[in-house]
Amino acid sequence: MSAYERYWRLSDLAEAAPRAKNWRSELSAVMADPALTDYVNEIANLASIPAHAVGAYRRSPKVTSVSLAEPPRVVVTDCVDATDEHLISDKPAESGRNLDNPAQPRRYEFEAQIVRYRDSDRWLVQLVQAHLEKPC
Protein backbone atom coordinates (compact mmCIF):
# COMPACT_ATOMS: atom_id res chain seq x y z
CA MET A 1 0.00 0.00 0.00
CA SER A 2 2.89 2.40 0.59
CA ALA A 3 3.95 2.06 -3.07
CA TYR A 4 0.38 2.83 -4.12
CA GLU A 5 0.20 5.90 -1.86
CA ARG A 6 3.56 7.18 -3.22
CA TYR A 7 2.14 6.75 -6.73
CA TRP A 8 -0.85 8.97 -5.88
CA ARG A 9 1.23 11.64 -4.12
CA LEU A 10 3.57 12.02 -7.09
CA SER A 11 0.72 11.81 -9.62
CA ASP A 12 -1.08 14.63 -7.85
CA LEU A 13 2.07 16.80 -7.99
CA ALA A 14 2.57 16.10 -11.71
CA GLU A 15 -1.07 16.89 -12.56
CA ALA A 16 -0.92 20.13 -10.58
CA ALA A 17 2.18 21.34 -12.44
CA PRO A 18 2.56 19.39 -15.70
CA ARG A 19 4.86 21.98 -17.30
CA ALA A 20 7.10 22.42 -14.24
CA LYS A 21 9.61 19.75 -15.32
CA ASN A 22 10.10 16.50 -17.13
CA TRP A 23 8.29 14.17 -14.72
CA ARG A 24 9.54 10.85 -16.16
CA SER A 25 12.53 10.37 -13.86
CA GLU A 26 10.56 11.13 -10.69
CA LEU A 27 7.62 9.00 -11.79
CA SER A 28 9.97 6.08 -12.53
CA ALA A 29 10.60 5.89 -8.77
CA VAL A 30 6.98 4.76 -8.28
CA MET A 31 5.94 3.39 -11.68
CA ALA A 32 7.10 0.92 -14.33
CA ASP A 33 5.98 0.36 -17.89
CA PRO A 34 3.40 0.27 -19.28
CA ALA A 35 1.85 2.52 -16.60
CA LEU A 36 4.90 4.82 -16.58
CA THR A 37 4.86 5.65 -20.29
CA ASP A 38 1.07 5.97 -20.36
CA TYR A 39 1.13 8.43 -17.47
CA VAL A 40 4.08 10.45 -18.83
CA ASN A 41 2.08 10.82 -22.05
CA GLU A 42 -0.96 11.94 -20.05
CA ILE A 43 1.09 14.62 -18.27
CA ALA A 44 2.56 15.75 -21.61
CA ASN A 45 -0.99 16.07 -22.95
CA LEU A 46 -1.98 18.25 -19.97
CA ALA A 47 1.06 20.43 -20.58
CA SER A 48 0.20 20.81 -24.26
CA ILE A 49 -3.41 21.92 -23.67
CA PRO A 50 -2.14 23.79 -21.45
CA ALA A 51 -3.96 22.90 -18.24
CA HIS A 52 -3.40 21.66 -14.72
CA ALA A 53 -5.39 19.93 -11.99
CA VAL A 54 -6.58 21.56 -8.78
CA GLY A 55 -8.27 20.05 -5.77
CA ALA A 56 -7.92 16.54 -4.50
CA TYR A 57 -9.20 13.06 -5.16
CA ARG A 58 -10.85 11.19 -2.32
CA ARG A 59 -10.01 7.51 -2.34
CA SER A 60 -10.67 4.32 -0.43
CA PRO A 61 -8.10 1.74 -1.57
CA LYS A 62 -8.02 -1.88 -0.52
CA VAL A 63 -5.88 -4.86 -1.48
CA THR A 64 -8.02 -7.25 -3.50
CA SER A 65 -5.43 -9.77 -4.67
CA VAL A 66 -1.94 -10.96 -3.76
CA SER A 67 0.22 -13.29 -5.83
CA LEU A 68 3.57 -14.57 -4.61
CA ALA A 69 4.44 -16.09 -7.99
CA GLU A 70 7.35 -14.41 -9.76
CA PRO A 71 7.17 -11.52 -9.88
CA PRO A 72 5.16 -10.94 -6.70
CA ARG A 73 2.11 -8.81 -7.47
CA VAL A 74 -0.56 -7.00 -5.45
CA VAL A 75 -3.80 -5.69 -6.91
CA VAL A 76 -5.34 -2.63 -5.26
CA THR A 77 -8.92 -1.69 -6.01
CA ASP A 78 -9.92 1.85 -5.17
CA CYS A 79 -12.99 4.02 -5.32
CA VAL A 80 -11.84 7.33 -6.77
CA ASP A 81 -14.02 10.33 -6.07
CA ALA A 82 -13.01 13.25 -8.30
CA THR A 83 -15.81 15.56 -7.14
CA ASP A 84 -13.30 18.06 -5.69
CA GLU A 85 -10.63 17.65 -8.40
CA HIS A 86 -10.86 19.81 -11.53
CA LEU A 87 -8.97 20.44 -14.76
CA ILE A 88 -8.22 24.16 -15.17
CA SER A 89 -7.09 25.93 -18.34
CA ASP A 90 -3.76 27.76 -18.41
CA LYS A 91 -4.30 29.40 -21.81
CA PRO A 92 -3.88 33.15 -21.42
CA ALA A 93 -7.26 33.93 -23.00
CA GLU A 94 -9.12 31.48 -20.78
CA SER A 95 -6.92 31.13 -17.71
CA GLY A 96 -8.83 29.59 -14.83
CA ARG A 97 -11.64 28.14 -16.98
CA ASN A 98 -12.91 24.76 -15.82
CA LEU A 99 -12.24 22.10 -18.48
CA ASP A 100 -13.90 19.14 -16.75
CA ASN A 101 -15.67 16.79 -19.12
CA PRO A 102 -19.30 16.79 -17.93
CA ALA A 103 -19.85 13.33 -19.43
CA GLN A 104 -17.08 11.74 -17.36
CA PRO A 105 -18.18 10.12 -14.10
CA ARG A 106 -16.80 11.76 -10.98
CA ARG A 107 -16.80 8.51 -8.95
CA TYR A 108 -15.42 5.30 -10.40
CA GLU A 109 -13.51 2.13 -9.63
CA PHE A 110 -9.76 2.29 -10.15
CA GLU A 111 -7.45 -0.72 -10.19
CA ALA A 112 -3.66 -0.80 -9.89
CA GLN A 113 -1.27 -3.71 -10.12
CA ILE A 114 1.88 -3.24 -8.07
CA VAL A 115 4.81 -5.51 -8.86
CA ARG A 116 7.96 -6.21 -6.85
CA TYR A 117 11.09 -5.80 -8.93
CA ARG A 118 13.73 -8.00 -7.33
CA ASP A 119 16.69 -6.37 -9.12
CA SER A 120 15.97 -3.06 -7.39
CA ASP A 121 13.95 -4.52 -4.49
CA ARG A 122 11.17 -2.00 -5.17
CA TRP A 123 7.43 -2.24 -5.51
CA LEU A 124 6.27 -0.26 -8.56
CA VAL A 125 2.86 0.43 -10.06
CA GLN A 126 2.95 -1.43 -13.37
CA LEU A 127 -0.65 -1.38 -14.61
CA VAL A 128 -3.55 0.95 -13.88
CA GLN A 129 -7.08 0.92 -15.15
CA ALA A 130 -9.83 3.43 -14.48
CA HIS A 131 -13.20 1.66 -14.75
CA LEU A 132 -15.33 4.69 -15.56
CA GLU A 133 -18.27 2.42 -16.29
CA LYS A 134 -18.19 1.13 -12.69
CA PRO A 135 -19.44 3.79 -10.29
CA CYS A 136 -18.65 3.30 -6.62
RAZI-V593257 format. One line per field, one symbol per residue. phi: phi as a letter, one per 40 degrees, with the letter a starting at -180 (. if undefined). psi: psi as a letter, one per 30 degrees, with the letter a starting at -180 (. if undefined). A space follows every 50 residues. Layout:
BEGIN
phi=???
psi=???
END
This chain:
BEGIN
phi=.cccccdcdcccccccacccaccdcccccbbbcccccdcdcccccdcccc aacbgacbaacacbabbccccdabbbbbbcbcdbbbcbcbcdcbdgccbd ccccdcbacbbbbbbccccbfbcbcbbbaccccbcb
psi=eeeeeeeeeeeeeeefifgeljfeeeffffllkfeeeeeeeeeeeeefek llklakkklilkkfkkkflkkkkkkkkljkjgegkkkkkgkefgkfkkgk jffkkfklkkkkkkkkjeefhkkkjekkkkiffil.
END
